[in-house]
Amino acid sequence: NGVGSDRVQFVEADAFAWLRESVRSGEQYDLVVLDPPKFATSKANVDRACRGYKDLNLHALKLVAPGGYLMTFSCSGAISPDLFQKVVFGALADSGRDAQVLRHLEQGEDHPVALTFPEGAYLKGLLLRVL
């Protein structure tokens, strides 16, 4: 794809701690991708999961350079696309930034969803341009 390793940084770390430290040190990126593991294993975990998603997105939004992009995902079937969007928008409001939704994202065609099992549509995401 022509993108050299000098232009891409892959990080393996505790995402919460890494994001906070990166914000503190003033780092900025043109693209941040958040693809955490499933936070809500059941409906009982939804509130806690939403707090986690909000925290991750709040700090990620602060790392995106003006005009840059945030791709953010949730693979928790217990979190609806509408709820996920509300959580991300709450993080946006708290960040003091503005953004545009460029695309609502979902799992690819290689992950079909049975009509009798709508919970199979577990992956949802947003592509945002951060202003």
QUIRADA-V387368 format. One record per backbone hydrogen bond with DSSP energy under -0.5 kcal/mol. NH is the residue of the N-H (numbers start at 0). CO is the residue of the C=O. Records with the same first field share a line. If there is no record, write none. Layout:
NH->CO  CO
This chain:
3->1
6->3
7->3
12->10
14->12
17->13
18->14
19->15
20->16
21->17
22->18
23->19
24->20
25->22
26->21
28->62
31->68
33->31  70
34->32
35->72
40->38
44->41
45->42
48->44
49->45
50->46
51->47
52->48
53->49
54->50
55->51
56->52
57->53
58->54
59->55
60->56
61->57
62->58  59
63->59
64->28
66->129
67->64
68->29
69->127
70->31
71->69  125
72->33
73->123
76->74
77->39
78->75
79->77
83->79
84->80
85->81
86->82
87->83
88->84
89->85
90->86
91->87
92->88
93->89
94->90
95->91  92
96->91
99->128
101->99  126
102->126
104->124
106->122
110->107
116->113
119->116
120->117
121->119
123->73
124->104
125->71
126->102
127->69  125
128->99
129->67  127
130->97  128
